Amino acid sequence: MQKQERDEIKKFCAHLARESGQIIREYFRTGVTVDRKADSSPVTIADLKTEEFLREAIMKEFPDHGILGEEFGSVNEEARYRWILDPIDGTKSFICGVPLFGTLIALLEEGEPVVGAIHIPVAGDLMIGDNVSCELNGAPVRCREIGSVDSAVLLATDHRDASLFQKEARFEDLVKRVRIYRTWGDCYGYYLLAAGYADIMADPVMSTWDTMALIPVIRGAGGVITDFRGGDPVKNPKSVVAAGPDIHGTVMHILWPPGL
């Protein structure tokens, strides 16, 4: 994809974020009914209405593109360009009245994410990355370099996931090493990492719609993003470890040392 095409996609992502954010804010802290999906995860009318809008807007603008969304599945899977959508990443925060959730929008070209957006609708913040650069509300942002895991701020979405899906003892070792550990998770954690406010984001379990938008954002901000074994998160989007380039290797050595 040429730079001009990427720039047009970024503008379209900004439009999607603005319009979908209005839908989400209308439902936030209004006592919406919470239903349970087959996997027992929560879903609300805000999730459904937001994805409906995103899908309709994309198909109107790019009728030959494919779409995969968390709530309504996949269409046109073989398309060269494919959008990956998570209308509310952090539904648990949303239903608890906590504003640390967002909308994730990614565009893949032949299976590789080329543009990713994180929109935090309550704050009105929009972060867009393209693997080369990353901007927050139009201004460049970068992951910070701190030189040592011992000085790091570590974030995670749910501490319990380490025991369920990864090596809990190794995750605990990482928690003990860092300076600050907090659960400011879901896409908000990656937003903080790319903006230079945190240093490590670790999610022991993820889905494709959780992961794809994060990749161009973190890489565009100069960070490193892998799965929990240090592999390609595009090929294995089921877990994520993201950090600045100066400490990611050390983080991985703690979480998944050679020979483990």
Salt bridges, closest charged atoms under 4 A:
ASP7 OD2 - LYS3 NZ 2.87
GLU8 OE2 - LYS11 NZ 3.72
GLU51 OE2 - ARG55 NH1 2.89
GLU70 OE2 - LYS37 NZ 2.94
GLU71 OE1 - LYS37 NZ 3.37
GLU109 OE2 - ARG80 NH2 2.61
GLU110 OE2 - ARG80 NE 3.85
ASP130 OD2 - ARG6 NE 3.57
ASP130 OD2 - LYS10 NZ 2.78
ASP150 OD1 - ARG177 NE 3.16
ASP158 OD2 - ARG160 NH2 2.90
GLU172 OE2 - HIS159 NE2 2.68
ASP173 OD2 - ARG170 NH1 3.81
ASP199 OD1 - ARG144 NE 2.63
